[in-house]
Amino acid sequence: MPIIVNLDVVLAQRKMRLNTLAELVGITPQNLSVLKTGKAKAIRFDTLDKICEVLSCQPGDILAFTKDSIPDS
Protein backbone atom coordinates (compact mmCIF):
# COMPACT_ATOMS: atom_id res chain seq x y z
CA MET A 1 0.00 0.00 0.00
CA PRO A 2 1.46 3.38 -0.94
CA ILE A 3 0.17 5.10 2.23
CA ILE A 4 2.63 4.93 5.14
CA VAL A 5 1.37 5.51 8.69
CA ASN A 6 3.89 7.31 10.91
CA LEU A 7 1.76 7.36 14.04
CA ASP A 8 4.40 5.51 16.04
CA VAL A 9 6.98 8.18 15.14
CA VAL A 10 4.70 11.03 16.21
CA LEU A 11 3.80 9.20 19.43
CA ALA A 12 7.49 8.73 20.22
CA GLN A 13 8.21 12.41 19.53
CA ARG A 14 5.40 13.39 21.91
CA LYS A 15 6.46 10.76 24.46
CA MET A 16 2.89 9.47 24.51
CA ARG A 17 1.69 5.89 24.80
CA LEU A 18 -0.83 4.38 22.41
CA ASN A 19 -3.29 3.68 25.24
CA THR A 20 -3.16 7.31 26.37
CA LEU A 21 -3.86 8.56 22.85
CA ALA A 22 -6.71 6.08 22.44
CA GLU A 23 -8.31 7.30 25.66
CA LEU A 24 -7.93 10.98 24.70
CA VAL A 25 -9.29 10.38 21.19
CA GLY A 26 -12.13 8.14 22.34
CA ILE A 27 -11.35 4.98 20.36
CA THR A 28 -10.20 1.56 21.47
CA PRO A 29 -6.49 0.85 21.74
CA GLN A 30 -7.05 -2.11 19.40
CA ASN A 31 -8.44 0.12 16.63
CA LEU A 32 -5.64 2.61 17.10
CA SER A 33 -3.12 -0.24 16.96
CA VAL A 34 -4.55 -1.37 13.61
CA LEU A 35 -3.99 2.15 12.30
CA LYS A 36 -0.50 2.39 13.80
CA THR A 37 0.64 -0.86 12.20
CA GLY A 38 -0.62 0.25 8.78
CA LYS A 39 -3.23 -2.51 8.58
CA ALA A 40 -6.23 -0.15 8.54
CA LYS A 41 -8.14 0.08 5.27
CA ALA A 42 -9.61 3.50 6.13
CA ILE A 43 -9.74 6.20 8.76
CA ARG A 44 -12.64 8.52 9.48
CA PHE A 45 -11.84 12.19 9.11
CA ASP A 46 -13.28 12.95 12.55
CA THR A 47 -10.91 10.35 14.06
CA LEU A 48 -7.96 11.82 12.16
CA ASP A 49 -9.03 15.29 13.32
CA LYS A 50 -9.08 14.18 16.98
CA ILE A 51 -5.69 12.45 16.67
CA CYS A 52 -4.16 15.58 15.14
CA GLU A 53 -5.74 17.78 17.81
CA VAL A 54 -4.42 15.64 20.67
CA LEU A 55 -0.94 15.28 19.13
CA SER A 56 -0.81 18.91 17.92
CA CYS A 57 0.18 17.80 14.43
CA GLN A 58 -0.96 17.85 10.82
CA PRO A 59 -2.43 14.84 8.97
CA GLY A 60 0.74 14.82 6.84
CA ASP A 61 2.77 14.18 9.98
CA ILE A 62 0.88 10.92 10.46
CA LEU A 63 0.20 9.82 6.88
CA ALA A 64 2.66 9.81 3.99
CA PHE A 65 2.42 8.71 0.36
CA THR A 66 5.22 6.77 -1.26
CA LYS A 67 5.25 6.11 -4.98
CA ASP A 68 7.75 3.26 -4.52
CA SER A 69 4.95 0.94 -3.37
CA ILE A 70 2.89 1.33 -6.54
CA PRO A 71 3.37 -1.57 -8.99
CA ASP A 72 4.28 -0.65 -12.56
CA SER A 73 1.42 -0.84 -15.06
MOPE-V393275 format. One line per field, one symbol per residue. psi: psi as a letter, one per 30 degrees, with the letter a starting at -180 (. if undefined). burial: # if it has 16 or more other C-alpha atoms within 10 Angstrom, else .. A space follows every 50 residues. Layout:
psi: ???
burial: ???
//
This chain:
psi: kfkkjgeeeeeeefhkleeeeeeefhlkeeeeeeeefgfkflkkeeeeee eeeefhlleffekkkkfffkkk.
burial: ....####.##......#..##..#...#..##.##.#.........#.. ##..#......#...........
//
